[in-house]
Amino acid sequence: MKHSILFIAYIVYCVCAMSQSQDQNYIRTKTMTDETDPTKFIESIQYFDGLGRPVQTVQVGITPEHNSLVTLQEYDACGRNVATWLPAVISGKDGAFTGSPEVKSAAIASNINDSKPYSKTIYEASPLNRILEQYGPGSKWHSWNYSIKTNYLTNEANGKLSCMCFTITGSNLNTSLVKPVPFASGELYVTEVKNEEGYSSYEFKNKQGQVILTRQLNNGTAHDTYYVYDDFDNLSYVIPPMLADKLIKENKQITDNSLEVKQYAYLYKYDERNRCIRKRLPGCDWIYYVYDRGDRLIFTQNAEQRKTGEWLYSVPDAFGRIVQTGICHNTNISNNNYKDKLVVGTYEGSSGYSFSNFSPEDTRVLTINYYDNYDFLLDMKQERRTMLEYEERQGYGKRYNVHNYSAKGLLTGTYVNTTIPGYEDEFDEYSALYYDDRGRLIQTKKCSLLELGVDNEYIAYNFQGKPIKKLHEHSILTLNQTNEIYSYDYDHAGRLIETKHKLNGGSEIVIAQNTYNELGQLSSTKTNNQDALKTNYKYNIRSWLADSNNSIYKEKLEYDKIGNITSINDYRESRSGSSKWNISMMYDGLSRMIEYMNKDGGFGTPNARFIYDKNGNINNIYRSISTNTGTVFHDFMTISYLGNQIETIEDAAEDSQEYNSYDFRDMAGVGKLQSYEYDLNGAVTKDPYRCATIENNYLNLPQRIVVDNPLVSGSIEYLYLATGKKLASTSSVSLRHSLNPSEIAGGTSTDESTDRLESTYYCGNIIYKIIDGAICLDRILIDNGYIKDGNYYFYIKDHIGNNRATTNSTGQVKAMDDYFPFGMPIKDSKWEETPQRYRFGGKEFETLMRLNLYDSHARFYDPALDRFMSVDPLCEKYYSISPYAYCLNNPLGHIDPDGKFPWPAIPIFLSLLFESQPVNAPTLNRVSNARNMEVAWNSYNEGVLSNFIPGAKMEAVSTRVFIQEPVEKIVRKTVTSEVREEIGKFVPNPFGKRGGQAHQDKVAEAMEQLKSNGFEDIRTERTIYTPNGEKTRRAVDVRGINPTTGEVKYVQVGRQNKNETPVARERRALDDIEKTTGQRPIFIPYN
């Protein structure tokens, strides 16, 4: 009886202690947020129905008011997810299961009382479960049938479902395109997607699943991008819309060297191992790639480097990590010479890295990486070693200091050279990186910046791994050391609520104080505790920013059905007065902006129109300003092209006489008599209208710009680290006419003909000036502003991050900036002091000598022509658009943080951007490319999710599973046939990777047999890679390479059936390896 009472008491206690519903299956996840307090954690509960399908997710007490967020999923009779509801705020934080009616009612109330706060999916009535319609959240979309509609079709011989067949003749490097012929009807699968605005796009696939054509319709006009493959299914040609029209119209065989193909096409060439060994981008010449025996990219050479015999080399260590990059002038570099050689870098102590099978000639080291330990410090000069050695700081992270394990697998040090020889002693950079016991970077020490200056950073983290404090120490030459301390504070859900900054032991300044609404969206941000510097935010049902309200600058946004901004009502306030603008935007069927018009005709408001070709190059740009006396045209341009590159420009508008006007100007009056010039990498080298010549370095960044026109002559020279980070700019200007202060060195206007020399040094966020030989601190860049002469200045930004107002620490306006839609500043911008250099997108604006260019880090951007000055390094992510286009020609809907890739300014654009480009370029460096894209994608995804669902990305520290049915039963119910098949393909070996003793014995025999047959570099458990360098889930038991013939032999050891055939699992492995490598492994049974 005593035991029964104790048992019953225990059950009662458990039921009271657990807040979850006992009649539901659920998984409860806790993420601890405090190292010592077990009551502090972030809790998430996912409920499942009787079939193991997730039906409700509860984030317990996650909101700012400690309420719970509940999301609901609904299924149809076939078990398909038909509705997903936006998060609902449920009072209380017990995490109990909430009935669907209550969740739905709360979701409506939580999401601006919209009656349809859910997305809905309609499926085809067939076993294929194909999606026919998708509705996003919002009653406007549901009530008016604004959905994304999908039709599944086959091609036709004529009309909008027709498709031409491009084929390749020749082999290897000598190929050409055969005259295209139409595909017969019914040969291709066609998927039509019609967006909420009614614009259609089509994707044509062949029976192998390869994308042959993507077609977008713009007012009935097709914009076609074709993809052509060789006999081994390698992507060999990409034909953008402009070229597709030309080839189909001319209907003839065409070679790689034809002018049209050079101007527009993407070309790829492969070796016998299906590795991309040559690539040509539109308007560029060939880029060469050379691999070693391990299929690792070792050498790269672009067309400009080919003129001087230069090669970029990149050497990995035994683990595939890049240890050194540089420039060499070896004459024997080719894929044929390196196909049997394995290039590996090994650290040899004081002598640095040694390379197997590669001896650099006439080399210049660009970067060196050190891993795993800090032995490299022992080989440095004492002065430098002292500056880089670990230094414990009270209140910041501490180094994990277990011998031989403290930094295993981590980057511990770097050396970065400059792009121009001769500056190594002043500007090259050494660094050491230190980590705590959780592998988090807690200390970075750098030196050799401007004659052994130091740049150190110390970081402290909370238990969740979020930084809570950061100390930055910086000094150069004889100037006083600069010390910055950033402090970060978070709420119970990990949302950043306050950022503080302290300079040189002074007062702590609050540079951002954030509040959030119950859905986790940022609702306000306040700077320096000043009401004048507080901005409030409101959102629509789709979490698109609808209102940004500040006493100095206000912005109200309206959107069309697919997320393009169609209207901006904004208000600005400055000492010279206030003004209101009411701007409307129009877009074509490809979401390209075609009109930006002032609806009210207010004084000083901008207007613009754009006309594009099929590749997105702008043929016509019209810009004007509304005034009291009418409309004044700034630009009335007609632009002609050779391919995607500008040839000539004709501007019918008169040049403005205003000093601070940034419109296009024909400085030399050449008109159509001269044209732009480009180098073999597609970068501008001559701008006849600015009278500028440009020298570019191997990174395609401007190294020297020389200007010589009737107003001014002079030059700017830029110095970069090998990573592309700008270190310095030096300008020498000879004035021939009175210029605006921003256009000359020194910052004062003059009518005299005189020479001025100025240098700017960029030491991270700290900027120095050298004028007339004297160095001084110019400014310190901080989050959302800068410090100059000890005074704080802050930015007020618009929805895409443009700096619209600059204020002092109390909110007094010091500068106002307004822009045409693609970033050209409007001449009426009001300044009270030296012009602000950081403007559109927060980018530095180079106004010296009236260049008027934005430094976008990876390349320079010309806002007068609304295009970049060199080819996008990631242009293969969007083949159908010109590699010079800015933000897909939708400058209010996208941002480009670094000049490499247009990111959506609002989440809805994410699907539009990626779904329209299903074909990927060949992978050249599978390690760095994959990691970079993964990091970018994850960081963007995490940022988007955290805005709408707080704590959406969480690491489960403790997980408890509570179920009412056996685990096996729920898993069987949950796993679909497709998933079961996928799981069955990769059943793990119960003895582990090495297998049992019998298996290991046969592997040893196979290795000995290969060795006796002359094979070397015999390895076990070698991962199989695809021809494109992608890692598969397969590994072969034994691999050997014949050093004489280059033959690669694979051996698979496994279990066989009674009929002496491999068991099913081994057959699948053999089939997969053969499909990937083209060679079936030798099978050796062990039973």
N, C-alpha and C positions, 0 to 999 in steps of 0.2 A: 504494500500500500504506500509505503514511504517513497519507493522508487517511482510509482505512478504519479504521485503528487509532484515530485521533482520534475518529471518529464513534462507534465502539463504546464507547470510554471515556466519551464524553459521555452515551450512553444509560444505561450502568451507573451513572454518577453521578446522573442524574435519578431513576432507579428507587430508588436508595438514599436520595436526599434527600427524596423524597415518600413519606409514610407511607400515602397512600391506596391502596386496592385498585385494581390496574390493569385488572381484568376487570369493573369496574363503572362506570356513568355516575354522575357526581357533580358537585355544585357546592360549592366550598370557599369559605367566607367568613371573612375575618379582620377583626376590629375592633381596631385598635391602641389600646393603653392607656397608652403612654408616649411622650412627645414626642421623646425622643432614643434610646431603646433599641428597636431593631427586633425584639428577641426577646420582647418583652412584648406579648401580644395575646390576645384571646378568639377561639377558633376554632370554627367549626361546619361540619360536612360533611353534606350531604344527598345520599343515594344514591337512584338511580332504576332501575327495572327496564327491560327492553327496550321497553316501551310508554310510557316516559316518566313513569311513576307514581312518586311518592315512596314508598319502602319502608322507609327507615331514616334517622334523623337522629342524628348523633353530635355532642355538645357536648364537645369535647376538653379533658380536664383541668379540667373546670368545678367539680368537687366540692371541698369543703374539704380532702380528702386528695389532691387533684389526680388523681382518677380521672375517667373519662369517663361521661357519661350518654347512654344510647342508647334511643331510642324506636322502636318497630316498628309498621308498618302492614301489614295483610293484606287481600287482595282475593279476591272469588269469581271464578267462571269468566266472569262478565259484566263484570268489571272494576270492580265496586262495592266500596267500602271496607267490609269487614265486621267488622274488629277493629282497635282501636288500643290498644296496650299502654302501661301506665304506664312511666315512665323506669326503666331498669335500670342499675345501677352496674357498669361494666366496668373492671377494673383496667388500669392503664397509660394512656398518653395519646397513642398514635400515631394514633388516629382511623381505624384500618383497619376495613373492613367485617367485621361479626361475623355468623356464621350464625344463622338464626332459632332453632334449638334452644338455642343458648347464650344468646341474648338472653332467651328466655322463662324459662329456668332462673334467670338473673340477676335478672329482673324479679320473680319470686316471692321470691327471697331478699332483694331490696332493699325489698320492700313487705310487711313484717311476716309473711313466709312465707305470705301468702294465696295459695291455689292459682289464683285467677282475677283476676289484677291487670290486667284489660283490660276495655274496653267493647266490646259486640257489637251489631251492627245486623242485623236480619232484614228483607228486602225482599219486596215483593209480586212474584209470578211473572208479571210483565207488562212490556211495554216502558216503562211509566210510571215504573218504579223507585221506587215509593212505599214509604215506610218503614212496616212493620207493627209491629215491636217493637224496643225499644232497652234494652239492659242496661248499667248502669253497672258500674264495677269492684267486685269483692268476691264471694267464694264464696257468701256468704249470699244475695245477690241472684240469682246464677246458679243455685244449687242448688235454691232454693225458687221459682224462676220469678217473682221480683219484678222485673218489667220495666215500662216505659212502653209501653202498647199503643195503637195507632192504628187506627181503623176509618174507612173512607170510605163515606159513606151519602148518602141523599137524605132530604128531610123527608117527614113523614107528616101527615095531617090531624089526628090525635089522638095523645095520649100524649107521651112524653118527646122525640119527634122533631117535635112540632108547633111551629109558629111563627106568630105573628100578623103581619099586614101593616099597618104604620102608614104613612099617606101624609099629604101636606101639601096644604092648600087655601089659596088666596090667593097673594100674590106680594110680593116685596121685604120690607118691614118688617111688613106686615099678613098674617100667616099663622096657621093653627091646625091642629091635628091632627084628621084625619078619624077617625070611629069605626072602630076596628081590626076587620079580618076575617081569618080564617085563610088562610094560603097553601095552595093546592091541593097535593096530594101530588106529589112529584117536581119541584117548582119550584126548590128550593134545594139547593146542595151542603152536606153536613153532615160535619164532621170530629169524630169522637169521640176524645178522649185520656183514657186511664185510667192514673192514676199507680200507683206501686208499692204504695200502700196500698189500691188498688182504687177510689178516688174518680174519678168521671168528670166531664169538662167537654166542652162541645159548642160548635162554632163554625159558624154558618150563614152562607153566602155566596150572593149572587145570581149571575146569569150574567155580570154585569159584574165580578165579583170583589170586590164591596163586602161588608164584614161587616155583616150585618143583625142578628145576635143572638149574644151569648155567654151560655152557660148553664152554671152550676156546680150540681152536686147535693150537697146536704148531708143525708145520711141519707134520700135519696129526694125531698127537697124542692128544687124548682128555684129558683135565684136568677138571674133573667134581666135582662140589660142590653141594651136595644134601641138601634139606631143608625138614624136617619132622615135621608134625603138629599133635597135639592131637585131640580128638573128639570135642574140643571147639575152634578149629582153632588157638590155641596158638603154636608158634614156639617152638618145644621141643628138636629137635636135628639138628645140622648142621654138615654135614659130608664133610670135605675137601678132596681134590683129592687123597692124599696118602691113607686115610682110605677108601674112596669109592672103590678104586681098590682092597684093601684087602677084604672088605666085599663081593663084587661081586664075587671075585675069590673063597672065601671060601664058600659062599652061605649057610650060616647057621644062626640060631637065635643067637643073641649075647646080653649079658647083659651090664648094665652100668659099671660094675666092671671089664669087660674084659680089658686086657692090651692095646689093640689097641684103644679102645674107650677112655680110660684114656689119652693116649698119644696124640690123634689127635682131638677128637670131642669136640664140644660145646654143653653142655646140660643145659636145663632149666626145672625147676619143678614149678608147680603152685598150689595154694590152691583153695578152692571151689569158691572164688571170682575172679579167674583168675589173681591173683597177683603172680608175680615171687617170690618165697620164697627160691629157691636154684638155684645156677648157678655154673657150672664147666667149666673152660677154659682149653685148651689143656695143658697137663703136670702139671696141678694144681689139688688141692683137692677142695671140695665144699666150696662155699661162702654162708652163710646163711643171709636171709633178714627177718626182722620182722616189721610188719606194725601195726598202730593203727586203730581204728574204722573208721577214716577218710581216710583210704587208703594211709596214709603218711608213708614213710620209716623212722622208728625211730632207729632201731638197725641193725648193720652189723657185721658179724664175719667171718674172713677168717680162713683158716685151721691152720696157725701158731698161731693165737690168741686162737684157740680152745684148744691148748695144755695147755695154762695157764688160761683158763676161762675168757679171756678178750672179751668185746664187745665194739665196737664203737657206741656211741649214738649220735643222732642229733635231737634236740628238736625244733619244730617250735612254733611261737606265734599264736595268734588267727587269724592272717592274712596269715599264712602259711610261714612266713619268719623264717629262721633258726636263733635262738637266742643263742644256746649253743651247742657245740660238746665236746665230751670227751671220756674217756675210763672208763668203770666200770666193776665190777666183780659180777653182780647180777646173781643168780642161777635160777631165775624163769622166764627168758626171753624166750618166745616162741610165735608164732602166736596165739596159742590157748588161752594163758593168756591175750593177748592184743587185741583180735579181737573185744571186747566190750568196750574197754577203749579208751578215747580220750586224747592224751598226748599234753598238751599245756603249754608253758612257759610264765610266767607273771612276769614283773619286779616289785620288792617289795622294791625298794630303797636301803638302806644301806646293806640289807641282800641279795641283788642280785636277781637272778631269782628263782622263785618257780615253781615247776612242778606239774601238776595234773596227778594223776594215775601213777606216776613214782618217785621212790626214789632211786637215784644212791647209790650203795654200793661200798666201797673201790674205790672211783672214783678219776680220775685225769682230770681236765678240760683242754681242748686243745684250744678251741676258744670261745669267747663270742662276740656277736654282739649287738649293741644298735641302736635304731631307733627313728625317729620322733622328739626327743628333746635332750637336753644336761644335763638332771637331773643326769645322772650317774657321772658327774664330781663332783657334790656336795658330793658324797659318797667316794671320794678318799682322800688320805692324801694331806695335803696342798701343799707340795713340788711338788708332781706329778701333782696336779690340776693346779698349776701355770704354769707348763711347757706345759700343754695341752690346756689352755684357749685361746680363740680367741685373736689375736693380729693384729690390722689393720696396713697394710704397704702401704705407699704412692706409688702410681703407679701400685698397684695390685688390684685384685678383692675385692669387699666389701661384707660382709655378709648380707644376707637378714634377717632382725631382727624384724619380726612381731611376737609378742608373740603367741605361740601355732601353728604357721603356717610356720615358717621359714624353717623347715626341715621335714615337714610331708611326710611320705612315703620314706624317704631317710635314708641311713646308716649314723649314726652320730659318732659312735665310735666302736673300736674293742679292744679285748685283744687276743693275740696269745702266746701260751706257746711253750716250746721247746719239741722235740721228746724224750729227755732223762731226766728223773727226776733228780733233784738236781742242775739244771742250771737256775732255774726260776729267782733267784734274780739278775743274771747278764744279761741274754739274753732274757727273755720274753719281749714282746713288747706291749705297750699301744699306742693307737692313737685316735685322734679326727679329724673329717672331717667337713669342713664348706663349705657352698654353697652360691651363689649369688641369686638374685631374679629370675633367669631363671633356677635354679636347677643345675648350673654348679659348679663343685668342684673348689674352689678358694684357699683353704688352707688346708693343712694336717700337723698335728703336732704329732710327735712320741717321745716316751721317753722310758727309762729303757733299752736302748741298751748299754751294757757295763757300768754298774754302773751309771745309770741315765744320760746317754748321750742323746743328742737331735738330731732329724733329721726332720727338718721342710721344707715345700715346699709351696711357694706362686705363684699363677698363675694369669696372666692378659690375657683377651680375647679381640678380636675385635668384632665388631657388628655381624659378621657371626658365632661367636662361636669358632673361631680358636685361639689357644694360640699364643700370641705375645711376652710374656716375662715370664720367670720362674726363681724364686730365690730358691736356695737350700742351707740351712744352716745345717751344721753338726759338731758335736763335741763329743768326748769321753774322759773320764778320764781327765788328765791334759794337753792334747795336745791343741794347738791353734785351734780355730774354723776355719772350711773350709767353704768359701762362694763361690757358683757358680751362675752365671747369664747366662741363655740362652736367646737369642733374636731371634725372627722369623719374617721374612718379606715375604709378599705375593704380587703377581701381581693382576691385576684387576679381574682375573678369579678365584682367590683363590689358585693359584699354589704357592707352597713354592719356593721362589727364593733365600733366604739367611738365613743361620743359623750362629749365632755368639755365642762365649763363652768368659766369663770373669771370672778369678779366683782371689779371694781375692783382688778385687779392682785394679788388674793389667790391662795391655793392652787388648783390645778386639780383639779376634782372630776369623777370618772367617773360620769356619770349613766346610762349604759347601756353594758354590755359584752355583746355578742351572740355566741353560737355557733350553728352550723347543723349539721344532720345531712347525710348524703351526698346526700339528695334536695333539699337547699336549704331545708328547712323550719327555722324558728327552733326551736332545741332548748333554749336557755336564755338568760336575760338577767340580768345582775348589776349592782347599783348600788353605787357608792362602795367597791368591793372588799370588801363586807360579805357574808359567807355568809348572814346573816339576811335579806339583800335579794336573794337569788338565787332565781329562779323557773325551774323546768324544765317543758318541754312535751312531750307525746306526742300522736300522731295516729292515727286509724284508717285503713283502706285508702283511704278517700275524702278523706283530708287534712282531715277534720273534727277539731277539737281534742277530744281524749279525756281529757287529764289536764293540769292546771296545778298544779304542786307547789311550795309555798313554806312555810317553817317557820311563818309567821304565818297565811297563808290558803291553803288547798288546795281544789281543785275537780276532781271527776271527773264527766264528762258521758256520758250515753247518749242514743242517738237512735232515732227510728223509721225506717222504710224510706225516707222522703222527706226526712229531715234535720231534722225537728222534735225539739227536745230533750225527752226523756221522763223523764229522771231526773238529779238533781244531788245528789251526795254531797259536802258541803263541811265544812271544819274551819276554825275560827278560834281564834286565841290572843291574849290580851291580859292586862294586869296583873290584871284582875278574874277571870280564869279562862278556860278553854277550853270549847268546845262543838262538837258535831257535829250536822249536819242531814242528813236523808235525804228529799229532796223529790221527788215524782213529779208529772208534768204530763200533762194530757189535752187533746186538740184535737178540733175538729169537722172535718167534711169540707172546710172551707175553710181549714184550718190556723190557725184562731183558737183561742187558749187558752181553755178552758172550766173547767179545774180546776188548782189549784196546791196540793197537799196534802202534809203532813208524814206520812211513812209510819211513823215511830217514835214520834211523839207527844212528842218531847223538849221540855224547858222552853224557852219563848221562841220557838219556831218558828212561822212564819206559815202560814196557810191562806187560800185565796181561791177563789171561784167567780164565773163571769161568764156572763150570758145576753145574747144579742145579738138585734137585729132584723136584717132582711135586708140593710140597708145597713151593718151593722157598728157601729151605735150600741149602747152597752151599756145594756140595760134594767134589769138587776139586778147589783149588786156586793155580794158577801158577803166580809168580811174578818174573820179571827179570829186569836188567838194562843193556843197551847197553854201551859198553866201547870200547876203542881203540883196545883192544885185543880180543873182542868178546862179548858174552853175559854171564853175571853173574847172576845166579839164587839166589834170596833172599828167596823165598818160593816155595816148590813143595809139597803141602799138600794134603793129603787124609783124609777126615773127616768122621767119622761114627757117627750115631745118634741113640738115643732111642726116637722115635717120632720126635719132633722138637728140642730136647735137645741134645747137643753134648755129645758123650760118650768118644771117643778117637780120637787122632790126630796123624798122621804119616807124618813127613816132611822129604823128601829125599834130600832137599838142605842143604848145610853146613851152620852153623850159622856164620853170619858175625862177624868179630872181631872189626868192627868200633864201637866206643863208641856211636855215634849218629845214629846208625842203629836201626830201629824200627820194624824189621821183627819178625816173630814168632820164639820163642826160647824155646827149651826144657831145662829149667834151671837145672833140676835134672836128665835129661837123662832117664826118666821113659818110654818113647816110648808108647807102647800099654799096659803097665803093670798096669797103673792106669787110672781111668776115672774121668770125671767131676762129681760133685755132685750138686744137686739142692734142695731147700727147697720146702715145700708144696704149695708155691705161685708161683713157677716156676722161682725163682731167683737163680743165681749161688752162691753156698756156698763154693765150693772147686775147685780151678784151679790147678791141679797137675803139670802143665808145668811151671807155675810161682812160684810154691810152695807157693801158697797163699790160705788162708782161709778167708771167708767173712761172717760177721754178717750183716743181713739186718733188718731194722726197719719195722714198720707196713705199711709204705708207699712204701715198696719194694726198698728203697734206701740203699746203703751201709752205715753201721754205724761204722764198724771197719774192716780194712783189715790188716791181719798179713802175712808177707812174711818171709820165712826162707829158703834160698838157699845158694849154695857155695859162691856166690858173696856178698850177703848182707842179713841181717836180720833186721827186724824192723816192725813198725806198723803205720797206719794212722787211726785216729779217726775223724769222721765227726759229726757235730752237726747241726741240722736243726730246723727251726720253724715247727709248726704243719701243716703249709700250704705247706711244701716241700722246702721252701727257705733255701739255705745253709747259715749258720751263721759262721762256723769256721771249720778249720781242724788242727789237731795237729799230728805231725809226730815225731817218735823216731826211729833213724836209727843207726845200728851198722855195719860199713863197714868192709868187709873182703878182699877187692880187690880194685884196682884203678878204680874209676868210673868217668863218665862224670859229669861236674858241674851241669847239669840239673837234675841229678839223686840223688843228695844229698842235705841236708839242708845246707844253707849257701852259696852255689853257687861257691865253689872252689874245684878243683880236689885234690885228696889225695891218697896216697898209704898206709896210716896208718890205723890200726885197731882202730877206735875211735867211740864214741857215739855222736850223734848230736840231739838236740831237737829244734823244730821250730813250731810255731803256726801261722796260717793265719786267720784273721778276715775279713768277708765279710759284710760290712755295706752298703748295696745297691751298688752304683757304686764306693764306696771308700773302698780300701783294705789296711789292716794293717798287719804288721809282728811283731812277738815277737820272738827274737833270744837271747838266753842266758838271758832271763828275761827282756830285754829292748824292749819296744814297739816303733814302728816308722811307719810313713805313707809310704806305699810301692808304691801305684799308685792310680790315679783317672781315672776311665774309662769314656770316653766321646763318643759321636756319632763319629764312624769311627776312633777311636784312643784312646790314653790315655795320662796322664800327669805323669811324674816321675821326682822327684827332681826339680820341677818347669819348666821342659822342655816339650814341646808338641811333641808327636809322632803320626804319622798318618799311616793308613792302605791303601793299594791299593788292591782291591778285584777283584776276577773273577766273572763270571756270576751267580754263586750260593752262593756268599758271603764268599768264602774262603779267608783268609788273605794271599795274595801272596807276598807282600812286606811291610816292615815297614821302614818308613823314619823319619828323624827329621823335624823340622818345615820349613826348606828350601828345602826339597825334597832330601836330601842326604840319600842314601840307608843305612840302618843299619842292615837289615836282609832280607833274601829271603826264601820263603817257597814253596816247591813243593810237590805234593802228588800223590800217586797212586789213582785210581778212587774212591775207597771207603774211602779215608781219611788218609791212613797210610802215614806219612811223609817219603820223600825220603832222604836217608842218606847224599846226597850231598848238603842238605840245607846249606846255607852259613850264618854264624853268625859273627858279629863283637863284640857282647857283650853278656850279660846274655840272654839265650834263651827266646823267646816270648812264653808265656803260652797260648795265645789265637790264635788258628790256624784254623783248618778245620771247616767251618760253623761258625766261630767266637767262637767256644766252647773252654772251658778251657781244656788243655791237661795235664793230671797228669802223669809226667815222673818219679816221685820219686820211687826208688827201681825197676826201669824198669817195672813199671806197664803199662805205655803207654796206658792209657784209657782216653776217652773224657767224660767230665761231660755234659750230654745233659739235665740236669735239672730234668726231670721226671725219668730218668734212665741213667746208664752208658753204653758207647758204646766202643766196642773193634775193632779198625781198622785193627788189624792183622788178625782177623777172620771175619771181615766184617759183624758183627751182634751185637745186643744189648745183655746185660747180664741179662735181665729180660723181662717179658712179657709186651707187649704194653698195657697201660691202656685203649686204644681205639681199641684194636685188633678186636672187633666185627664190626668195620666199613669196614673191608676187610677180610672176612672169609676164602677166598681161599688161603691166603698167610700166611706163618709162622709168629707167633707173635714176633719172634726175628729178622725178616728180616729188613734190613735198606733200607728205601725209595723205597720199592717195587722192590728192586734190580736194580733200575735205578738211580744211584747216581749222574749223570750229569743232569737228567731231573727233579729231585725232591729235595726238601729241607725239613728238619725236625727241626724246630726252637727249640722245647722243648722236643723232644723224645717221643711225643704222637701221632703225625699224620704226614704222608708225604704229604706236599703241593706241587702242581705243580710249577716248577720253571718258566714255561711259561704258559699262559692261556689255550692253546690247551689241556693240560693234564687234565684240570679240568673235562671235559666231560668224558674222558677215565676213570678217577678214580671213579667217582660217578655212571656212568651208568652201570659199570660192577658189582656193588653190590646193587641189588634192595631190598634186605631183611634187615630189621633193627632188632637189638636185642631188647628184651623186655625192656621197659622204667621202670627204677627203681625209679628215682627221677625226676618227671616230671618238677619241677621248675628249679633246677640247671642245669640239662642236657640240657633242651631246651634253656635256656638263654645262656649257654656257647656256644652251637653250633650256635645259632642265632648271637651272637656277633662275633664269629670267621668268620662265613660265610659273614656277612655284611661287616666287616672290610676288608676281602679279596676281596669281590666283589667291594667295593668302591675303593680299591687300584688299582685293575685291570682296572676298568672303567675309573678312572681318568687318567690313563696312556694313554688311546687311545681317549677318548672323554672328554675333560676338563669340569668340572662341571657336570659330568653325574649324580651325585647324588645331587639333590638340594631340599631344602625345600621351597615350594612356600609361600611367604609372602603375595603377592597380586596377584590375578588371575582375569583376565577379559575375558569373553567369547564373541566372535563376530561370529554370524551365519547368514546365509541367509535363513534358514528354521526353522520352529518351533522346539524347543528342543525335544518334544515328538516324532516328525517324525524322527529325526536323531537317537534318542535312539532306536526306533522300528526297524529302518533299521540296526543298528549296532548289536543289541543283537541277537545272534543265538538262535536256539531252545533249545540247551543245557543250555545256560546261562539263558534263560527265565524260564526254568524248575527249575534251581537252585534258581533263585530269588523268584519264586513262593512258594518254600518250606519254605521260611523264611520271609513272609510278616509281618512287625512289627504291633503290636497292636496299633491302633490309640490313645488309652488312655494312652500309655506308658506301662512300665513293670507291674505296679500295677493294670492296668485296670481301668474301671469305678467304680462308687460307688456300683452298683449291684454286680460286680465281687469281690470287696473288702469285701463285706458283706458275700458272700459265702466262701471266703477264711477264714474269721474269724470263721465261723461256722465249717468249716473242721478242723481247728486247735483245737477248743473246743472239737469236737467229738473224735479226736485222743487222746487228753489229758485225756478224760473220759475213754478211752479204755486202759489206762496204758502206752501210748507212751510218750517219753520224747525227749529232744533236738529237739523240733519242730521248723523248720525253713521255711521261705518262699523264693521263688525265688532262689532255690538252683541249681547251675550249674551242669550239668550232665557230668561225665567223663567216658571215655571208660575203659575197663578192663586193658588196658596198661597205664592208667593214663593220656591220652591225653584229653585236654579240648574240649568239643563239643560246638556247637552254641545253644544248647537247655538248658532250665532251667525249672524245675518243680515248680508248684505253691506252694505246701506244701510237706514237707518231715518230717517224724517222725521216731524215733527208739525206739523199745521196749527194755528196759534195761535188762529184764529177758531172753527173747528168742533171742535177737539180730535181730529180724525181722525189716526190713526197709519197710515203707509204703509210697507210692507216691500218691498224689492227684492233679489232674489237673482240674481247673475250667475254663469253657468256654461257648461259645454260641452253641445252638443246633438248628437243623432244625425242620420243622413242624412235621416230622415223628419221632421226639425225638432221632435222631442220631446226633453226633457231626458234626459241619460244617467242610468243607474240611480242613481248616487251623488247626483245633483242631485234626482232624484225623491224619494229618501228624505229628503233635507234639507227639501224643500218640504212633504212629508207631515207630517214631525215638527213643523215650525214651525206649520203650519195646525192640527194637532191640539192644540198647546199654546196658541196665541194665538186660535184661532177665525178666523184670516184667512190666506188663501193668498198668499204673496208674489208680486209681479210677477216673471216670469222673463225675463231678458234674456240671450240667448246671445252669446258672444264669438267663436264660430267660424263 
